[in-house]
Amino acid sequence: MNRCVVTGGGGFVGKALARELVRSGNRVLSLSRGHYSELEEFGVAQQSLDITSSVEALTESFRGIDVVFHVAAKVDMWGKYEDFFRTNVLGTRNIILACRQAGVRRLVYTSSPSVVADGTDLLGIDESYPYPKHYEANYPKTKSLAEQEVLAANGDSLFTCALRPHLIWGPGDTNLIPTVLQRAQAGRLVQIGQGSNLVDFSFIKDCVHAHLCAAKALDENPASRGQAYFISQGEPTPLWEWIGEILERNEVPPISRTISTRLAFVVAGVAELFAKLSFGRSEPFLTKFLVSEMATSHYFSIEKAKRLLGYTPRYTMAEAMEETFPDQGFYEAKRASR
């Protein structure tokens, strides 16, 4: 049995990870700002703690802990750099320092492929691809800084790695699928570009599986330490076809409008300018970072994760879709009749 801490245990990934850790026989403490009844039902201990406020409190929480899964982050398309830096960078520094002071041996950091997003098509790249010199948003910029500090912290007393799961979705999703559905229902979902761009996805159950593989590898395989890893289903998928199926399975009308990538960037630039002029009173309805993510191809090699972490996806994209929207015999029959 391992004694584990999950930061951000109330979020989509953190909650699923904490549940699976308990199911696998581990003792789990969730650190987050709130209290969550679901975690209590899973048998997860909880502590309300701001990771940016007190290294001493974190150190006390980490004493006797075998592995820390640092999942907590500020994830938004827009906002003040200081807010992103405080949570994503300073909070991660506190986690690293507390791990060292408490004698924690393993730290698994949940990063993002956006740390290498440079606005171009990323076609099957591996982890040797460099960090860009410029970022269009504060989220990937601060996640990149945090990832680099986590990897630099690897050493004889603390083993670290960073996972880069891409577009996480599945049962219990609180972000990706709800955002798609809300925008579509409000008539604000417009296809950007020709719609042929391929992207990687991470099904939540395989994302959790990758975290467990990473913790085990850090303990058993020295070659796995101090490394970053792309995590996905390893099945590049047409983004707009996936969105279309999400809409169909939720009986939402399909997308009927398309905008060119160039025009979308112009609109996003204007929207960002107005948001800046409002001095924080409003957020842009479209950002340049979002346009880039929705219009370019970005899929990644997971060979390194397979080789060094022992990670292999357990679900195909089709199986993940059925797992997320069960009892969808209507759609199977509809497709068969085409």
N, C-alpha and C positions, 0 to 999 in steps of 0.2 A: 504493500500500500504506500502510495506517495501522498505527501501533504502538499497541497497545491493552493496557490493564490491566483485568482482571475481578476484583473482590473477591468472595470467596465462590465461587470457580470450582469447588469441589467439590460444591456444592449442585445441586438440580434445575435451576433456571433458569441459574445460573452455568455449569454444565457444558454445557448445550445452547447457550448464547450463545457460549461460548469455541469450541466445535466449529464453529459456523456462521461465526464470524469467521475462523477458520483456513481453512475451506472457501472463503470469499470472497476469500482472498488476503492476509489481514492477519497481522501478527506479534502474538502474544498472550502475555501473562504473567498467570498466575493467582496471586492472593494469597489464601492460606487457611491454616488451622492445621495441615492435614494434607497428605499426598502421595497423589495419585490416579493409579492406573495408566491409567485411561481417558483422562485428560488427556494423559498421556505418549504414548499411542497416537495421539491426535489431532494431536500436534505442538505442544502447548501447553507453554511453559516454566512452571515452577512455583517459587514461593518461599513458604516457611512464615513467616508474619508475622501477628502479632496487631495489628489496626488500632487497638486502644485503647492500645497500649503506647509506641510511639515514632514521633513525627512525623518525626524525622531519618531513620529507616530507610525510612519511606514516601516521603519526599522523594527519597532516593537511587533508590528503585525507580521513581519517576515521571519521572526525568530522561530526556528524549528521547521521552516518550510523547505521542501526539496526542490520545487520548481515554481517559478513565477511566469504566468502567461499574461503579458502586458497587451491588452486589447483596447483599453480605453483611449479615446482620441476625440478631437473636435473635427467632425466631418461635415463640412458645408461647402457650397459652391462660392459663397461670398462672406465677407466679414473683415474685421480689422486684423491686420497682421499680428498685433500684440496679443490678441485673444488666441489665435492659432499657435503662436510661439509659446505662450504660457502653458497651454495644455500639452501640445504635441512635443515640444522640445524641453522646456523646463520640467514638465511632469515626468518625461522619460529620464532626464538626468537624475531626478529624485529617486526614481525606481532603481536605476543602476547603483546609485550610492547606497540606498537602503539594502539592496541585495548584498553588496560588499560588506556592509557593516553587520548584517545579520548572518552572514555566512551561507547565503543561498548559493547553490552550485550551478543552477541552470536557469536561464532567462530566454523565453521564446517571445519574440516581439512580432506583433501583427502589423506589417507594413502595407504597402500598396504598389501595384505596378505603375501607378501614376508618378512615382518618384523618377522614372526615366522618360516620361511622356514629353516629347519635344515638338509636338504638332505635326509630325510626319507619320506616314504609315509604318507601323512596327510589325514586320512580317516574320514571325517565328524566331524572334531574337532570343538570346540567352542572357545570363546574368553578367556577362562581360560588357554589355552595352553601357555606355557611360551616362552619368547624371548630366542633364542639360545645363547650360550656363544661364538659361532664363526660364522662368515658370510663369504661366498665365494666371495662376491662382495661388493663394496662400496655403491651401491644404496640401498639395503635392510638395510645395517648397519646404514646409515645416516637417512633413513626414520624411522627406529626404534627409534633412538635417538630423532628425531623431534616429533614423535607420543607421546613418553613418556613425553616430555616437554609440549605438548598441553594438555594432560590429567591431568598433575600435575597443570596446570594453572587454572583449573576449580575452581570456588569459588563463593562467594556471588555477586561479581560485574561483573564477566565474566563467562558465561556458555559455556563449550566446549565439543566437541566429535570428534572422529576420525572414518572415514569410510574406510573400506578395500575392495574396489571393485576389482574383480579378472579378468584379461584378458579382458579388455574393448574393444568392437568391435561394428561395425554397420555402418550405413551410415555416410560418412564423416571421416571414420577411416584414420588416418595419420601414423599409426605405425604397428599394429599387422597384418592386412590383407596385406597391401603393402609389409611388410617384408617377409611374407610367399610367396607372388607371385614373388617378386624380386629374392629371393633365388632359387625358383623352376625354374624360367625362365633362371637363370644363371647356372643351373645344380648343385647348391650347397645345395639343400635340401635333406637330408638323414634321414630316420627314425632311431631314436635312441631307442634301446631296442625292446621288442617284440610288442609294439604298442597297448597294452591293457590297458594302464594307463588312469584313469578317472580324469578329471579336471573340475573345475567350470569356467563359463564364466559370464561376465556382459555385457548385451546388453546396448548400450549407452543410450537409452531412459529410461530404468529402473535405470541405474546408476544416471542419472539426477533426476529421481523421488525419489531416496533414499536421495539425497542431500536436496530436498525440504521437505521430511518427517523429516529429521534430524533437519532442521531449525525450523520447526513447533514444534517438540517434545521438543527441548531445551527451547522453550518459554512456553510450556504448561505442560510438564511432568518432574518434578524434578528428577525422577528416571533415566531419560535418560542421565543426565549430567555426564561429567567426564568418559565416557565409550567409548570403541572401539567396532566396529561392522563389521562383515563380510557381504559383499554385493555380491550377485550373482543372477542367475536365479533359484537357488535351484534345479538344474537339472544336476548332474554330467554326463559328456559326454566323450566318448572316444576321446582323443585329436587327434590321427592320423586319425580317421574317419572324424572328423570335418575339419582337414586340407585337406583331400582328397576331401571333398565336395566343399571346397573353390576353389581348383584347377579345379575341374570338371565344376563348374559354371562359371569359367573364361576361360574355354577351354585351360587349361594348362595341359600338360601330367602328369599323376600320378607319384608318387614317385616310383622309381624302385630299389633303393639301401637301404640296412639296415646295421647298425653297432651296435655291442653290446654295452651295457652301459659301461662295464668295459673298452673296447677299446676307447670309446668316451672320457672317463675321462683322459686316458693316452694322447690322441691326444690333448685334451684341455689343459692339463698341459704343454705339449711341446709348444703349441701355445702361452700360457701365458708367458712362460719363454722367448721365442724369442721377444715377445712384450716388456717385461721389459728390455731386453738387448738392445733394439733399442732406449731406453731413450725417449719414447713418439713419436717416428717418425712413428710408425705403431701400429695397434690394432690387437688383435688375431681374427682369423676368427671363433673361437669357444672358449667358456669359460666354466669352470667347473660349474658355476652357471647356465648357459644356458643348459648344459647337464642335470643337476639335474631337472630343470624345465620341460624339454622335456621328461624325462624318468620316473619320479615318478608320482604317483597319488597325487593330492592335491585338495580336495574339502572340503567345510566348512558348518557348520550349520548356517542358517540365522534366527533361531528361536528368538534370542535375538533382532535382528532388527525388526522382526515382532511384538514382544511383546512390546518393549519400544519405537520404532520409528513409528510403524504403517506401516512399509514397507512390501508390498507384490508385487512380480514381476507381471507385467501386460502382459508379453510376454513369450510364451514358446520358446525353442530354435528353433523349426521348424518355428514358426511365425517370430522370429527374422531373420532367414535366408531369408525368403521370403521378409521381409521388407528391408533387406540390398540389395538383388538382385531381384528387382521386375520384373514382366513380364517374369518369367522363365517357361512358359508353356512347353517349350521343355524338361526341366528336369523332370517335373511332368509326362509327357507322357513317357519319357524314363524309369523312375522308375516303372510306371504302366505296362510297357511291359515286365519287367524282370520276 
